[in-house]
Amino acid sequence: MDSTNDSLLRNARFLRLWIGQGTSFVGDAVSMVALVVLVVQITGSASAVGGALVARLLPTIASPLAGVLADRVDRRVVLVASDLARAVLVLGLVFARDLATIYVLIFFMGFARTVFNPTVRAAFPSVVGGGDLTRANALISGTFSLSETAGPALGGLLVATVGVDAAFVLDAVTYLVSAALLSLTPLARPQSNNEDAGFGEDLKAGFTYLAGARVPLAIVAGAFLTVLTINITIPAEVFLATETFKVGNAGYGLLVGLWGGGMVLGSALVAVLGGRVSLIPLYLSSIFVSALALYATGISPTFVFALVALTIAGLANGIDDVTANTILQEQVPDAFLGRVFAVRFLGYGAGEALAFAVGGLVVDAVGQRSTYIYAGGATAVAGSLILLFVLTAPLGQHRDK
């Protein structure tokens, strides 16, 4: 282990944040399985499940307002309050037995998450320190990907053996653990440029800053474009496994699992590379590798070839996430970090929602193989637009630590 990584693992503030985040990641993955099961038990309707997912994503619209909050208020207070609110709300699902109540609880949980996400990303540099920032982001991203891979299996086991209520209680406990650890973690106060500015003025200032910062703007726009182009393949996954390659539901699970495993590997690769590579070229390269891997999936002659291609796509996606977060944290002034990350999460949520809406239509229209081929082409176009934006930025904005 090199000295930089060793210093990171001796950073008590980072360890508390990492353990808290990792714990709540697992709880979220477990309770998502339980939520789907609960909605199906109550309604028996697939559209009701879709409605629950929409209710969870809808508060993302408020991300810019949450970003202003992250840049104005004590970030530790915001993070602890968000975790405590989610603990109470997810416990409410234990007692919810009608769809309207479930939707309301999910909506407010989504709102708390909307507040939490940009705030924790904005607080990260002050917790970690510049030298460890890339590896710290890699550890957090890898932990999230690992939880997304293993958490649903744990959730399914828990629901099958104990019931949905136990999964919600477990998720509430993970939020309490995260809140407790964050409450013990000192965070630097936001470095506001204008203490007397109103909420609306801060909101406008954030958009003005982002409009003039070409590299951060390219990455924020890239979040929307790449999530949209890549995620349209999600509705095609099950058909690729069961109809194209005739490997059944087990094969479908393997496709999804290896994508998640690839993301873990991508995060690990960035952690190993650390400061040895320039982040902007690595970020841009990851998008074009994703495009190529999606295209390769669409033309795969065998199931094994498709598995390898999707693992590579997941790896590239993991690299994309870590490098994009680190570039923003290094280039954006602390006074604007919350607002910039909030717009990035808004783009991410909008891209995801649009991809889910469009993806099924694309699969129905052109078939699963062609969906991957078109997604690869669209991702390459998105990468080219992001590259053009970066190349046309003023030279000073290419600063890359």
N, C-alpha and C positions, 0 to 999 in steps of 0.2 A: 504493500500500500504506500503511495507516495505521500510526502509531507503535507501537500495541499488537502488531499482527501482525509488524512489523519486529523488535520486541524478542524475540518468540517465535522467529523464525528466526535470531536471534543467540544464542539460548540453547544452548550446546554440549551440555549434558546432555540437553535435549529432543531435539536433532537426533540424538544417538547413539541415544536410545531409539526415535525415530521411524524412523530408517533400519533399525535392528535388527528392529523389529516388522514394518515393510513387507517386508523381505527374507524373514523367516520366514513371513509371510502367503502370499507367492507360492509358496514352497517347499511349504507345506501343501496349497495348491490343486493344485499339480502332482502331488504324491505321492498325493493322494486319487484322482485319475484312475488312476494306476499301480496303486494298491491294488485298485481294483475290477477292473481288467484282470487282475491277478495271481490274484485269487480265482476269477474266471471261467475263466482258463486252467487252474487246478488242479482245480476242481470242476465247472465248467459249470453251476453252480446259482445261481439268483436268491436263494434262501433263504440260501445261504452268504454272499452279498453283504450281505443284511439282517443276518445274524449279526455280520458285521464292523462294521457301523454301530452295532449294539447294544453290542458290546464296546468301541467307542470312547466311547459315551455312559455306560456303566455306572459308571465311576469318579466321575462327577459326584455320586453319592450321598455321597461322602466330602467334598464341598465344605465343610461346616461345620468339619470338622477341619482342612482346608487353610486356612480363614480364621483359625483360632486360630494356626496356624503363622505366617501372614502378619503377625499382630499381636504375636508374641512374639520372632521371630528376625530377625536382620539380613536385610532384604529383598533386598539385592543378592546375598547368598549364596544365598538361596532361588531367585532368578530365574536366576542363572548355573548353579546345579546342575540346575534343571529343563531348561534349554536343552541342557546337556551330556548329560543323561540321554536326552533325545529324539534327539539326534544319534546316540548309540550304538544306541538302539532302532530307529530308522528304517534305519540301516545293516544291522541284523540282518535286515530284510526282504529284503535282497539275497541272503541265504543261506537264507532260509526257503522250503521247498518242500512243506510240509504244512499243512493248515488249522489244526490245533491250535496249532502254533508261531506262525502268523500272528495268531491270536486273542490269544494271550498277549502278543505284542509290541504289538499294538494296544491291549490293555487297559492296559498299563503306560505307553504313550504318552499315553493318555487320562488316566491318573492324574497324570502329570507336567504335562499341560495344566491339570488341575483345580487343582494347586498354583500354577501360574504365573499364571493369569488373575486371581484376586482379589488376588494380591500385587502385580502390576504396576498394577492399578487403584488400590490403596491407596497405592502409592508415587508416583503421578502428581502429586498436589498439591504435594508437596515438590520435585519436579523442575521443575514448570512455573511455579508462582506463581499467586496468585489471579486477577490481571488477565487472564491468558492462558488460563485453564483451559477456557473454552468453545471457543475456537478450536483449542486443542491437541487436545481430544477430537474435534472435527470433523475435523481432519487425520488422526488415527489411524483414526477410523471410516470416513472416505472412502477411505483407503488400503486398509483391509480390504475394503470393498465393491468397489473397483477390482480387487483381487487375486482376489476371488470371481468377478468377471465375466471377467477376462482369463486368470486362472490355469488354469482347465480347458482352454481352447483351447491354451495353451502346453503343458500336460501331455499332451493328446492328440497334439499334433505331436511332442513328444519321445518318447513311447511308440511312435508309429508309425515314427519314423525311427531311433531309437537303441535303444529297448527300455525295459522297466519298471525295470531296475536303475539306469539313468542318472537316472531321475526320483527314485529314493530317495537316490542319492548327492547329487544337487542339493539335496534337502531337508535332508540332514545338513549340507551346507556352509552352508546358510542359518541353521541353528541355531548352528553354530560362529561365524558372523559376529555373530549376535545376542548370544551369550554373551561374545564378545570386547568388543563395544561396551558391554554392560552392566557388565562387569568394570571398565571405565574410567569409570563413571558413579557418583559418590558419591550415596548415598541416605540420607536422615535415618532414624535408628533409630526403630522404633515407639514411640509415647508411651504406654506401658502405665500403666493406672490403679493396678495393684496388682502390683508386681514379685514378690511372694511367692505369688501365687495359683497353684494347680495347673492343669493342662491342662483338667480337667473343670470347674473353677470358671470359667475363662475362657470355655469353651464356653457354660456356663449364663448368664454375664454378658452375652455377646453376644446371646443370644435375649431376655434380659430387657430390654436396651436397645432392641432392635428392636421389641418388643411395645409399648413406651411411646412410640415415635417414630412418630407417625401418618403423616407425609409420606413418610419413608423406607420405612416398612412398605407404604404404598400403592404405591410404585414397585417394591418387591421383589415384592409380590403381582401387580402389573401385568405384570411380566416373564413370569410363568407364564401368566396369563390371556390376554394378547395373543398370545404365541407359540402357545398352544394354538388359539385361535380363528382366527388368520391362517394357520397352517401346515397346517390340515386341507385347504387348497386345493391343496397341493403335488401330491398324487396326481391331482388333476383337471386339472393344466396340460396334460399331454400329450394328454388326450382332448379338451380344449377346442380345442386347435390342430388335431388330426388328424381328429376326428369332427364337432365343431360347425362349425368354420370351413373344414375341408378344405384346410388349408395345409401339411400334412405336417410332417416332422421339422424342416425349415428354419424353419417358422413357430413350432414349439415352442421352438427355440433362440432365436428372436427374442423370444418372450414372457419367457423366463427372463433373457435378456440385458438387456432394457429394465427389468425389475424391478431388477436390479443397478445399471444406469445411473441409475435413479431414486434409489436409495440414495446414490450418489455425489453427485447433485445436491442431495439433502436435507442431506447433511453440508456441502457447499459453501455452501448457503444459510445454515446456522447459523454457519459460519465468517465469512460476510460480515456477518450481523446482529450477531454478537459479543455485546457487553453492551448493545445497544440495545433488547432485548426482555426481558420477564420470562419466565424459563424454565419455570415451572410452568404458566402458561396455554398456552405453546407446546407443551409436552409433552402436555397434555391434548387440545389441538386436534388434534395429529398422530394420536391414536388414533381420533378421530371422522372425520377425513379418510380414514384407512385403511378404516374401516367403510364409508363412502360409496363409496370407490373399488372395494372388493370387490363391493358390491352392483351398482355400475354395470357391472362386468365381467360379472356374471351375466346382466344384461339387455341386454348390448351387441348392437346390431343388425348390426354389421360387425366384422371382425377389426381394422381400424384403430382403431375406438372402444375395443375391448378392450385394444389396445396402449397407448393413451393412459391408460386407467383404471389399468392395472397399473403404468405408469410413475409415475403420481401416488401409487399405493399404496406403491411402493418409495421415493419421495421422502419420504412421511410416515413410513415405517419408519426411514429414515436420520435424520430429525429426532428421532424417538422415542429412538433409541439414544444420540445425542449429548446431548440434554437430560437424559435419565434419569441417565446417568453423571455429568454435571456437577452436577446437583442433589444427588446422593448425596455427591459429593466436597466440595461446599460445606457441606452441612448436618450430615454425620456426623462426630463427633470422630475424629481420627487413630487414637486407641486402639481404635476399633471398626471402622474402615474395611474391614480385611481380612475380618472376619466378616460384615459386612453385604453386601459384594460377593460373598462366597462363597455366601450364601443366595440372592442374586439369580441367580447362575450355576446353582445347584441348581434354582431355579424354571424357569429358561430351559431347562435340559436335560430336566427332567421334562415341561414343556409340549411340547417338541419330540418327545420319545419318544412321548407320548400322542397327539399330533396325527398322527404317522406311522402309529400303530396304528389310530386311529379314522378317519383321512381316507379310506383306501381303502374302508372299509365304508360311509362316507357317500356316496362317489361311486357305489358299486354300488347303494345303496339309492335315491338320489334323482336321480342324474345330475350331470353336471359343472356345468351352469348353476345348478341349485338349490344345489349345494355352495357356490358363490361367494355366492349370495344369503343362505343361512343363515349363512355365515361373516361376512358383513357385519353381519347382525343380531346375531350373538353377540359380535362385536367392539364394537358399539355398547353392548351390555349391559355388557360388561367395562369399557368406558370410563366408563359411568355409575356403576358400583360404585367405580371408582378416584376419580372426581370426588367422590362422596359421602364417601369416606374422607378426602379432602383437605379438603373443606369443613367436616367435623366435627372437624378437628384443632384443638388450642388455637392461638390467634392467633400466639403466638411461634414456632410450628413452620412458619409460612408464609414464614419468612425466605428471600428469593430475591435473590441478588446480581445 
